[in-house]
Amino acid sequence: MNGAKTYEQLVAENEQLRWQLDEATETLQAIRTGQIDALVVQGADGHSLYTLKTADQTYRLFIETMNEGAVTLDKNGLILYCNSAFASMIDMPLSKVMGVLFDNLIASHSTDAFASLLHTGQLADQKLELTLNGNADRQVPCLLSMTTLPIDGDVYIILIITDLTQQKETQQLLKVNNDQLEQTNVALASSNQALNRSNHSLQQFAYVASHDLQEPLRKIQSFGDLIKTQYADQLGEGVNYLERMQVAASRMSILIKDLLAFSRLSTQQEEAIPIHLSQVIEPVLSDLELAIDESEAVIETGSLPIVQGDSSQLGQLFQNLISNALKFRQPDVPPRIQISAQLVPATDLPLSVKPIRQALAYHRIDVLDNGIGFEQKYVDRIFQVFQRLNGRSQYPGTGIGLAICEKVVANHGGAITASSQPGQGALFSVYLPE
């Protein structure tokens, strides 16, 4: 009979069916006992993965809540399991990830390194940086931490995958910033060289100003004195012109000296050391003793702090402040000058006070007088070079003294301000970092 199976064929088919039944029975038993939690089935469209519910909910919850990706591979690199963090990392649904070869998710320039490890089988406790292909051609730099897990005679590969995207972006940003910083340092070095050349030129100018320019002025004054002494009778009214010439020469000499002092504040600054301001003010009062006696001034000095600074420059600061208080006094009223200090937290500084250097607190040193004062609207102008609020004939000077004060305070990281009203004296406040 055509198409009929022989006895031997039927026996073989029966044995094949019995073997498949035994295999299915073993599979069912393994599922019931929790020995497996996923099945990979070969079909016409390739591998299909079926995950099974397990009793180990605590372990699954831990894996699913990890920030890192977790992947389990078989020895051929087939993905048996992955958590949602890994699926999100490459922007693919879980159903599309599990059951595919992990090698298919690796960028072409990283496949050789991973394939080499997979081929050698030396995967225990290995780390590897590679790039994964995400959805929409997105590439994800990752760090793989790998180990192996033997179960029932088979070896599985466990991957913990950390997304390095943010780290790489930060590194790139740091590199850009470092490159910009390097360019800035080069520009700063060039600026420093230019500044050093400028300072050198300024020092040369200061030398010329203090020697070559002063010498003709001294001769004008000296020859003027000789002419007045020997030819006063013949000059008649000319003596008045001669005296005015000498006064102008004297004023020019003082101006050059003040400009020299101002320029040296930028080019010759000593290293800051602890200085007691009382020891700074004592020699200043000694130098001004004649002006103090002639004006019958009363100077009261309170407790003063120790600050970090340059003793010479701080001496110039207080000499100019006290000299101004003596100079701009009210007619027939003896000057009264009070010098006091207090510690002011940085949070309590007036909004108009902006120190050069930041500190937690500042020493505020006040110099208060009962002089002629000035209109508050001129408070910024008085600290500028050559700015004067009063006539030279009544109050002599070069208009540089308060500019020197501001420069000294800036060199010490502080700030200086003033408040006044006409006829009500003036208060100069110096803020120096604690």
C-alpha positions, 0 to 999 in steps of 0.5 A: 500500500502506497504511502504506508509506513513500515513497522520500523518507521512507526517504532522510530516515530514513536521513540521520537515522540516519547523523547519530545514528551520527556523533554517537555515534562522536564521543561514543565518541571523546571518551570514549576520549581523555578529553575528557569524564568525564560524560554527562547524559541526558534521560529520562522522569524528568528528567536522569540523570547518568553519570560516567566513569572518567578517567585524571586520578586525581591531580586527582580524588584532590585534589578528593575529599580537600578539606575544602571542597565542589567543584562544577562547573556548566554555563552553565545551573547544572546540576550536572555534578560535585561531590565528597563533601565537598559532598554531606556538607555538605548531607547528601545522597547524591552520586547525588541531587546530580549532575544537578540544578540548583544553584539548587534547593539554594539557600535562598529568601532567597539565590536572587536573589543567585545568579540575578543573578550567573548571569544577568549571566555575571560569575562570574569570581573572585566570592565570595558568601555564601548559604544552602543547603538541606540534608537534613531542612530543615537550612540551611547558611550557605556562602561560594561562591568562583566562577570560570569554565573555558572548555573546547572553546568551552563555559563551565563554572562552578567553585564552591568552597564553604566551610561557615560553620556553625561560624563563624556559631555562633562569631560568634553566641556572641561576640555573646551574650558581647559583649552579656553583657560590655556588661551586665557593664560597665554593672553594673561602672560602676554599682558603681564609682560606688557604690564612689566614693560609699562611699569619699567617705563613708568619707573624710568619716567619717575626717575626722570621726573624726580631728577631731570625735571626737578633740576630746572625748577630748583635753578629757577627758584635759586636764580630767582632768589639771587635776582631778588637779593641783588637786583630788587631795587632795579627791578621795581614792579618786576619783583612781583613777577619774579615772585609769581614765577617762583611760586609757579615753579614751587607749585610745579615741583610739588605737583611732580613730587605728588605725581611721582608718589602716585605712580609709585603706588602701582610700581613699588608695593611692599609685601603685606605684613601685619601692621598696627595702625596706631604705629602708622599714625604716630609718625604722621602726627609727628610730621604734621606737628607744626601745622597742628600747632599753628591751627591749634587742632585737636586730634583724638585717636581711638583704639585702632586695629592691626591690618595686613598692609604696606606701612609706607602706603598706609602712612601716605593714606592717613597723612593725606586724610589728616592734612586735608582735615587741617587744610580745609578748616573753617575760619577762626575755628580750631580743627577737631579731628577724630579717628576711630575704628570698628569691625563691620561684617561684610553683610552690613556694608553699605550698598555704595561700598564695594571693596576690591577683595572679598572678606567676611568682615572689614575694619572701618576706620573713620576720620571725622573733622569739623571743617568746611565740608563739601556737597555730597554730589561731589563725593566721586569727583574728589577721589579723581586726579587733579579734581579740586572743589575749592580755589587754589589761592585759598586752599593750595594743593595739587588735587592728587591727595585723595586720589592717592588715598583711593589708590592706597586703599585699593592696593589693600583690597578695600574701599574708601568713601566720604559723606559731608554737607557744606559747613558741617565737616566731612567724614572719610571712611576707609574699609580694609579687609580683616 
